């Protein structure tokens, strides 16, 4: 019996995704792989064997950990074989039907995750006992599954999946009883949106001014803040991010008492300790770039927040959480008053 897994490339339809709209919570997917029919008992010559499986799903993500999913699962065809292993004519069992279940997700990092699922399978079984004679039945049976997935982008996942279906029986005439297991790969597309461009934010200037009988200098304190955004699970500076940092470098050379504060953040996907390290690495990337460009400041303070300040619940919002906030505070002598 052939034991190697059949892994096929998959496609999930994405033509109706609206990139400007916030994440709706819906996703679609498709997969393919191999079915192992086991514990087969029939009134014909059929025995344990293999078939080609495929499935399609549509789901709604309730939160970070759980989703409700419906789909179509085709377990393929169990064929009778002769002594040489060739398919015999006229004897086979075909199984397909609808699934409805609950899917749980456990993040391991920002990209890797585990899945578990359980639900009901309403199947239709056709038992062909001869070329011109068959019986069929429709029934419901439970299924469970597990998998390991990799998030390719914010919108697209690929998952290696295992599913087990028990008690797939032809009960109308009691001609067939069996279980089935599937192993395969599934590609899933989640509807979301890209982040809107974020412009540099300049805080209003404040004047620390005191007037006394003797002449006193007026010190003007001005804070300029920019947000440097990062890609998914990335510490690499984009061209837009470098341009914002060049602005900070230029402003730092106009005063001798500048201070710089770098606050690193990550989104709320994945393990919290991993996100903490990721925010620290993003701070380091920004600091290294500023030093290479010759920033002139009296001091640099850093603060790595990890995912503690992350507020995003949609794809758009989560991308805005992947950032380093750079704030330059400068003091300049504005005038002398009496």
Secondary structure, DSSP 8 states (H G I E B T S, - for coil): ---S----------TT--TTS---SEEEEEEEEEEEEEEEEESSS--SEEEEEEEEEEEEE-SSSEEEEEEEEEEEEEEEE-TTS-EEEEEEEEEEEEEEEEEEEEESSSSEEEEEEEEEEEEEEEEEEETTEEEEEEEEEEEEEEEEEEESSSSEEEEEEEEEEEEEEETTTT-EEEEEEEEEEEEEEE----------EE---EEE----SS-EEEEEEEEEEEEEE--TT-----HHHHHHHHHHHHHHTT-SS-EEEEEE---SSS-HHHHHHHHHHHHHHHHHHHHHTT---SEEEEEE-TTTT----SHHHHHHHSEEEEEEEEEEEEEEE-
